[in-house]
């Protein structure tokens, strides 16, 4: 496989680049480093099958040139404006990068074998039904959620109109080593960072909101299988564990695994917070013949070990 990973220096992208290289593929990391980091890919920079391109998905000419000159077959499109705080602060940028950038990627990929698009569980918005099914109601309200849904529709349109093989993967809450733990990051990393520094996790609202947390290694395995399966072409798949946990329980697990004695602090509920997330993963299990291997405790333990090395 000759693969290009947009956003390849990000959290998920860097793991994907690594795993593709381990399997003997030629990999291009295409990233503008607006949120990605060279630290995430420092162990593979000297790999003879790896090429780093400092590029922006809004630059269609550069994108097309890189894909053509390197005979790229598969594109894993992960580049996007992500993170709750960042997307709320830059709603117009979210729409520009996530929608126009995705269109550019698809246009540049017309002669490629397949595009895997990283969508998000956010397209469900406040769920109309639980568990959330790919063919069920969707309710996106925030710009980020809308941009991901438009990306899915673009993928389907390019599949129908041009025969470009595409698969959209609705990632639920992915976590693991390298995830951003700053205020612009995600809940698992933020909680771990506070706990390891002997600060209690801060929970918005009463903490009964639920999320499905998937360890990065399971997410990457599912993504790679989806790229190889032809019966996923043109479809959308939920990628999660199929089970959910409350934010209260997440905080307690992180405190326990970290061997700290802390009590979470509750603060006011954020108006944009979704109450529940739980995917129906029947399609994933059937089409990919895949089941997540890591329990939440196992994934958190591995993640906490990684964060400890940073302190």
ABEGO torsion letter per residue (X at the ends): XBBBBBGAABAAAAAAAAAAAAAGBBBBBBBAGAABBAAAAAAAAABAABBBBBBBAABAAAAAAAAAAAGBABBBBABBBBEAAAAAABAAAAAAAAAAAAAAAAAAAAABABBBBBBBAAAAEBBABOBBBAABBBBBABAAAAAAAAAAAAAAAAAAAAGBBBBBBBBBBBBEBGBBABAABBAAAAAAAAAAAGBBBBBBEAGABBBBBBBAAAAAAAAAAAAABAAABGBBBBBBAGBBBBAAAAAAAAAAAAGBBBBBBBBBBBAABBABBBBBAAAAAAAAGBBBABBAAAAAAAAAAAAAAAX
